[in-house]
Amino acid sequence: MKLRWADGDLLDQKVEVIVNAWNRNLIPWWLLLPQGVSGAIKRKGGREPFRQLARMGMIPLGGAVVTGPGKLPFKAIIHVAGINLLWRASEWSVRESVRNALRLANQKGYSSIAFPLIGAGSGGRNTDKVANWMQTELDTIPFAGEVIVVRYRPPK
């Protein structure tokens, strides 16, 4: 695996697929005011990925599913359930989300994937802890392509 860390916007990465940390489909997407990555996807990519996601039912904690990219320039979006029903991420949910997202990327044959810091936004976890959990988990997973972990930085 070629692993790289970047500062910036997940949606600006030159990869085949991106990862979106999602709320497990407990609350219908149209009732939510998506924040973070989900909000950016909805604003720039449209509602279609979330319509597809809603048809899949509740995602188990740490689980991952694939939708189309909407109007975004990617092949797909992998949505992971990185936060629990109390809107908190745990080390287990972050690691499991990383593992399952890469499993799907391998299954689908994607050669490049970009992750946000899962659980560091709405999940309420410290960014340094999340980065450490993701790094140590990524070190254990075989993936033939490129992985970018993006620390969000707003444009200046």
C-alpha positions as CSV (number, residue, x, y, z in Angstrom):
1,M,0.0,0.0,0.0
2,K,1.1,3.5,-0.8
3,L,-0.1,5.6,2.2
4,R,-0.1,9.3,2.2
5,W,-1.4,11.9,4.6
6,A,-2.8,15.2,3.2
7,D,-4.3,18.5,4.5
8,G,-7.2,19.9,2.6
9,D,-10.6,18.9,1.3
10,L,-11.4,15.2,0.8
11,L,-13.5,16.1,-2.3
12,D,-10.4,17.6,-4.0
13,Q,-8.4,14.3,-4.0
14,K,-7.5,12.6,-7.2
15,V,-8.7,9.1,-6.3
16,E,-11.2,6.6,-7.6
17,V,-13.3,6.4,-4.5
18,I,-13.8,8.4,-1.3
19,V,-15.0,7.4,2.1
20,N,-17.9,9.2,3.9
21,A,-18.4,8.8,7.6
22,W,-22.2,8.3,7.9
23,N,-24.9,8.0,10.6
24,R,-25.9,4.4,10.0
25,N,-29.2,5.3,8.3
26,L,-31.0,5.5,11.7
27,I,-32.5,8.9,10.8
28,P,-33.7,9.4,7.2
29,W,-31.1,11.4,5.2
30,W,-33.7,14.0,4.2
31,L,-34.3,14.8,7.9
32,L,-30.7,15.5,8.5
33,L,-28.7,18.6,7.9
34,P,-25.5,16.8,6.8
35,Q,-22.3,18.2,8.2
36,G,-18.7,17.7,7.4
37,V,-18.0,15.3,4.5
38,S,-21.7,14.3,4.1
39,G,-22.7,18.0,3.8
40,A,-20.0,18.6,1.2
41,I,-21.0,15.5,-0.8
42,K,-24.7,16.7,-0.7
43,R,-23.8,20.2,-1.8
44,K,-21.3,19.2,-4.6
45,G,-22.5,15.8,-5.6
46,G,-26.3,16.0,-5.1
47,R,-28.7,13.8,-3.3
48,E,-28.5,10.6,-5.3
49,P,-25.8,8.9,-3.2
50,F,-27.9,9.5,-0.1
51,R,-31.1,8.1,-1.9
52,Q,-29.1,5.0,-2.7
53,L,-27.8,4.8,0.8
54,A,-31.3,5.1,2.3
55,R,-32.5,2.0,0.3
56,M,-29.8,-0.1,1.9
57,G,-31.2,0.1,5.4
58,M,-29.3,0.5,8.7
59,I,-25.6,0.0,8.4
60,P,-24.1,-1.9,11.4
61,L,-21.6,0.0,13.4
62,G,-18.2,-0.2,11.7
63,G,-19.9,-1.5,8.5
64,A,-19.4,-0.1,5.0
65,V,-21.5,0.1,1.8
66,V,-20.9,1.5,-1.7
67,T,-23.0,4.0,-3.6
68,G,-22.6,5.9,-6.8
69,P,-20.8,9.2,-6.7
70,G,-23.7,11.4,-7.7
71,K,-22.2,14.4,-9.6
72,L,-18.8,14.0,-8.0
73,P,-15.8,12.9,-10.2
74,F,-15.2,9.6,-8.4
75,K,-16.2,6.0,-9.4
76,A,-18.0,5.6,-6.1
77,I,-18.4,6.6,-2.5
78,I,-17.9,4.1,0.4
79,H,-20.0,5.1,3.4
80,V,-18.9,3.8,6.8
81,A,-20.8,3.7,10.0
82,G,-18.1,5.2,12.2
83,I,-20.3,6.7,15.0
84,N,-22.7,4.9,17.4
85,L,-26.3,5.8,18.1
86,L,-25.2,8.5,20.6
87,W,-23.1,10.2,17.8
88,R,-19.8,9.1,19.3
89,A,-16.9,7.2,17.6
90,S,-14.9,4.6,19.4
91,E,-11.5,3.1,18.7
92,W,-13.3,-0.1,17.6
93,S,-15.8,1.7,15.3
94,V,-13.0,3.7,13.6
95,R,-10.7,0.7,13.1
96,E,-13.6,-1.5,11.9
97,S,-14.8,1.3,9.5
98,V,-11.2,1.5,8.0
99,R,-11.0,-2.3,7.7
100,N,-14.4,-2.6,6.0
101,A,-13.9,0.3,3.6
102,L,-10.6,-1.2,2.4
103,R,-12.2,-4.6,2.1
104,L,-14.9,-3.1,-0.2
105,A,-12.3,-1.2,-2.2
106,N,-10.3,-4.5,-2.7
107,Q,-13.5,-6.3,-3.7
108,K,-14.5,-3.7,-6.2
109,G,-11.0,-3.4,-7.6
110,Y,-10.4,0.3,-6.8
111,S,-6.8,1.4,-7.0
112,S,-7.0,4.6,-4.9
113,I,-9.1,5.7,-2.0
114,A,-9.2,8.8,0.2
115,F,-10.4,8.7,3.9
116,P,-11.4,11.6,6.2
117,L,-10.5,11.3,9.8
118,I,-13.4,9.0,10.8
119,G,-15.0,10.1,14.0
120,A,-13.0,13.3,14.5
121,G,-15.9,15.5,13.4
122,S,-19.4,14.6,14.5
123,G,-18.0,11.6,16.3
124,G,-16.4,13.8,18.9
125,R,-13.0,12.2,19.0
126,N,-9.6,13.9,19.2
127,T,-8.0,14.2,15.8
128,D,-4.6,13.0,16.9
129,K,-6.2,9.8,18.5
130,V,-8.2,9.1,15.4
131,A,-5.2,9.6,13.2
132,N,-3.2,7.1,15.3
133,W,-6.0,4.5,15.3
134,M,-6.3,4.9,11.5
135,Q,-2.6,4.7,10.9
136,T,-2.1,1.6,13.0
137,E,-5.1,-0.1,11.4
138,L,-4.0,0.8,7.9
139,D,-0.6,-0.7,8.7
140,T,-2.2,-4.1,9.1
141,I,-4.4,-4.2,5.9
142,P,-3.2,-5.4,2.5
143,F,-4.2,-3.0,-0.3
144,A,-2.4,-2.8,-3.6
145,G,-3.2,0.8,-4.4
146,E,-2.9,4.3,-2.9
147,V,-4.5,5.4,0.3
148,I,-4.8,9.1,1.2
149,V,-6.0,10.1,4.7
150,V,-7.1,13.7,4.5
151,R,-7.1,16.1,7.5
152,Y,-9.7,18.7,6.6
153,R,-8.3,22.2,6.3
154,P,-10.7,24.9,4.9
155,P,-9.4,27.0,2.0
156,K,-7.8,30.3,3.0
